[in-house]
Amino acid sequence: MSYLKLKAFKIDQPLASFFVTKIKAEDLLEISFSEELQYVNDSGELKGNQRKQDEKRLKSIARYIDSVEMSFPNSIILAVNYNRDTGEIIEDEEKRWSVREIENDLYEINVPSKEKLASVIDGQHRLNAFQYISKKDRKNLDLVCAIFFDLTNSYQAFLFATINGNQKKVDKSLALEQFGFNIEEEPKESWTPEKFAVYYCRILNFKDSAFKGKVKLAPIYQEEIFSSINRDNFIVSTATVVDGILSLISSNPKRDRVEMGQTSIFRGRNRKALKEFRDSSPLRDAFIQNKDDLIYNIVKKYFYWVDELIWKKIGAENSYIIKTVGIQALFDLLKKILQSNPDVNNIDFKKYVENFSKVDFSDNYFQASGVGKSRIKKILFIANNFSSTSDLKDIDATNVSRILASAGD
């Protein structure tokens, strides 16, 4: 008697043929296992193919599984007829999974028992997160599975490394734009911090603001050669502006998105669901209270003075203050200013920007890297008395003092 009979399609590819089917999460937990890559003897022999499981990550995914927008369209990849103890292929015909063609291009996979003979090559965290869910009925959900028969351990490890090593990360700016594609069709109070930031990034780009016409998807523009960049044609990525806005309203956007996702958009999803979480972001309360115009106007007013006192005066200089690192540092300063002023409605942003308006951000001390951002941030903070040169290393203190002294001439 079989435990499961699965309908499947056969896929032929160079490494091997495999079969695509669906298995309920509860059943897959019964018949599969994940094997951590480890040494099995002092000769360096390896066994397994997986990273060590991360319980924090499992619980985070479980929270997503509980949400009303849960979806796992990508497949769990399995190698079946594999003995987890010996690392060998199962030969016993009574135990082995088998497959037969039942009609043109349609196959039936026979799983004879609950014995764990399916090694998870990819998707272990997605699968094992079901063990941490609150909504137990979610274990009845179907998961897409790609099944390889009789794949040796070495090929399992090769496939895992190929899948996880060769994938090109999706451009963050493009992902953010797609993430907020239908935002105007949703009630504003249902917007997650990410959707809020995407929406107002677009507003800054298309309406009168310092960023008008300068926010683009492709990150390649932020790496253009300096000689072609000036105040009139500099470009910043969507991700840079979105992340800057996000920093003002959320310290953990992913957590906020998952928590708000516990309720459907059409059944009262609301930002107030985030009230219970401690968050030091300066405009957090304004976000939760739907004071969107206040947040937008603060960002707009601050960068208005950056534009008037700095960006418009750059001309064709090779200034890092219009590069990604400079704009990131400017958002860091805005966050600090807001944290230092209890009444965010009445901040004189002009006086803060004037304090560093004469700094030469084309100085060789700066650079387009993480270090460069840190150095620009130091200058902005010290110029506004948020920190002092005594906190810096000798070489930094010398350069910072030199640059600020030059700006005061």
FENNORNOR-V363915 format. One record per backbone hydrogen bond with DSSP energy under -1.0 kcal/mol. NH is the residue of the N-H (numbers start at 0). CO is the residue of the C=O. E is the energy in kcal/mol with one decimal. If there is no record, write none. Layout:
BEGIN
NH,CO,E / NH,CO,E
END
This chain:
BEGIN
2,110,-2.2 / 3,110,-2.0 / 5,108,-2.7 / 7,106,-2.4 / 8,19,-1.9 / 10,17,-3.4 / 17,10,-2.4 / 18,146,-2.2 / 19,8,-2.6 / 20,144,-2.4 / 22,142,-2.1 / 24,140,-2.4 / 25,138,-2.6 / 27,23,-2.7 / 28,24,-2.2 / 29,25,-1.0 / 30,26,-1.7 / 31,27,-1.2 / 32,117,-2.3 / 36,49,-2.7 / 37,46,-2.5 / 39,44,-2.9 / 43,40,-1.3 / 46,37,-2.3 / 48,34,-2.2 / 49,34,-2.2 / 57,53,-2.4 / 58,54,-2.4 / 59,55,-1.8 / 60,56,-2.5 / 61,57,-2.3 / 62,58,-1.8 / 63,59,-1.4 / 64,60,-2.5 / 65,61,-1.9 / 66,63,-1.1 / 67,260,-2.6 / 69,66,-1.2 / 75,143,-3.0 / 76,121,-2.3 / 77,145,-2.9 / 78,118,-2.6 / 79,147,-2.8 / 80,116,-1.1 / 81,116,-1.9 / 82,87,-2.9 / 86,82,-2.4 / 89,80,-2.4 / 94,91,-1.1 / 95,91,-2.2 / 97,109,-1.7 / 99,107,-1.9 / 101,105,-2.3 / 102,105,-1.6 / 105,102,-2.3 / 106,7,-3.0 / 107,99,-2.9 / 108,5,-3.1 / 109,97,-2.9 / 110,3,-3.0 / 116,114,-1.4 / 117,30,-1.5 / 118,78,-3.1 / 119,32,-2.7 / 120,76,-2.8 / 121,76,-1.3 / 126,122,-2.4 / 127,123,-2.9 / 128,124,-1.4 / 129,126,-1.7 / 130,127,-1.6 / 131,128,-2.2 / 135,133,-1.3 / 137,134,-2.2 / 138,135,-1.8 / 139,136,-1.9 / 140,137,-1.7 / 142,22,-2.2 / 144,20,-2.9 / 145,75,-2.5 / 146,18,-3.3 / 147,77,-3.1 / 149,79,-1.7 / 155,151,-2.1 / 156,152,-2.5 / 157,153,-2.0 / 158,154,-2.6 / 159,155,-2.4 / 160,156,-2.5 / 161,157,-2.3 / 162,158,-2.7 / 163,159,-2.4 / 164,160,-1.6 / 165,161,-1.9 / 174,170,-2.3 / 175,171,-2.5 / 176,172,-2.2 / 177,173,-2.4 / 178,174,-2.3 / 179,175,-1.6 / 180,177,-1.6 / 182,179,-1.5 / 184,181,-1.9 / 185,182,-1.8 / 189,186,-1.9 / 190,187,-1.8 / 195,191,-2.6 / 196,192,-2.5 / 197,193,-2.4 / 198,194,-2.5 / 199,195,-2.4 / 200,196,-1.7 / 201,197,-1.9 / 202,198,-1.9 / 203,199,-2.2 / 204,200,-1.5 / 205,201,-1.9 / 206,202,-2.2 / 211,208,-1.5 / 212,204,-2.7 / 213,210,-2.6 / 215,235,-2.4 / 220,217,-1.2 / 221,218,-1.1 / 222,219,-1.4 / 223,220,-1.5 / 227,224,-1.8 / 228,225,-2.2 / 230,314,-1.8 / 233,229,-1.3 / 235,213,-3.1 / 237,215,-2.1 / 240,236,-1.5 / 241,237,-2.9 / 242,238,-2.7 / 243,239,-1.7 / 244,240,-2.4 / 245,241,-2.8 / 246,242,-2.0 / 247,244,-1.4 / 248,245,-1.6 / 249,245,-2.4 / 255,251,-2.1 / 256,252,-2.6 / 257,253,-2.4 / 258,254,-2.6 / 259,255,-2.6 / 260,256,-1.5 / 261,258,-1.5 / 262,259,-1.4 / 266,263,-1.5 / 268,263,-1.5 / 270,188,-1.3 / 272,269,-1.7 / 273,270,-2.4 / 274,271,-1.6 / 276,273,-1.6 / 282,247,-2.9 / 283,280,-1.7 / 286,282,-2.1 / 287,283,-2.5 / 288,284,-2.2 / 289,286,-1.7 / 290,285,-3.1 / 291,289,-1.5 / 294,290,-1.6 / 295,291,-2.6 / 296,292,-2.7 / 297,293,-1.9 / 298,294,-2.1 / 299,295,-2.7 / 300,296,-2.8 / 301,297,-2.3 / 302,298,-2.2 / 303,299,-1.5 / 304,300,-1.6 / 305,301,-1.5 / 306,302,-2.5 / 307,303,-2.6 / 308,304,-2.5 / 309,305,-1.8 / 310,305,-2.0 / 311,306,-2.8 / 312,309,-1.4 / 313,310,-1.2 / 316,313,-1.6 / 318,316,-1.9 / 319,360,-2.1 / 322,319,-1.2 / 326,322,-2.2 / 327,323,-2.5 / 328,324,-1.9 / 329,325,-2.1 / 330,326,-2.0 / 331,327,-1.9 / 332,328,-2.1 / 333,329,-2.2 / 334,330,-2.4 / 335,331,-2.0 / 336,332,-2.8 / 337,333,-2.4 / 338,334,-2.1 / 339,335,-1.4 / 343,341,-1.1 / 345,342,-1.2 / 348,346,-1.3 / 352,348,-2.2 / 353,349,-2.6 / 355,352,-1.6 / 358,355,-1.4 / 360,358,-1.2 / 362,359,-1.5 / 365,362,-1.8 / 368,366,-1.7 / 372,368,-2.3 / 373,369,-2.0 / 374,370,-2.2 / 375,371,-2.3 / 376,372,-2.7 / 377,373,-2.1 / 378,374,-1.9 / 379,375,-2.5 / 380,376,-2.7 / 381,377,-2.8 / 382,378,-2.5 / 384,381,-1.8 / 385,380,-3.1 / 390,387,-1.7 / 391,388,-1.7 / 396,392,-3.4 / 397,393,-2.3 / 398,394,-1.8 / 399,395,-3.2 / 400,396,-2.4 / 401,397,-2.1 / 402,398,-2.7 / 403,399,-2.6 / 404,400,-2.3 / 405,401,-2.1 / 406,402,-1.8
END
